[in-house]
Amino acid sequence: MGTIYEKVNDTTIRVDEDKQVLSSKTYNITFLKSQRVQIMSDASEYAAKRQVELDEVDTLIAECAKLGVEEPII
């Protein structure tokens, strides 16, 4: 059967998924758009924090190179 998307009214859709057991959920368009904005904001914040961490690690690696600190040869 797969996934079926059906318009419930002007602001809501229903998603029916057949995964051995039928699952049906409804979603309000206002909620979905709000959720998307929040997810995008969270993703941007996460990426910015990770970039700060990467910059710090890159600085430390550069300082190691300046000081002649290297990985041990095994």
Helices and strands as residue ranges (DSSP letters): E 3-9, E 12-18, E 22-28, H 29-67
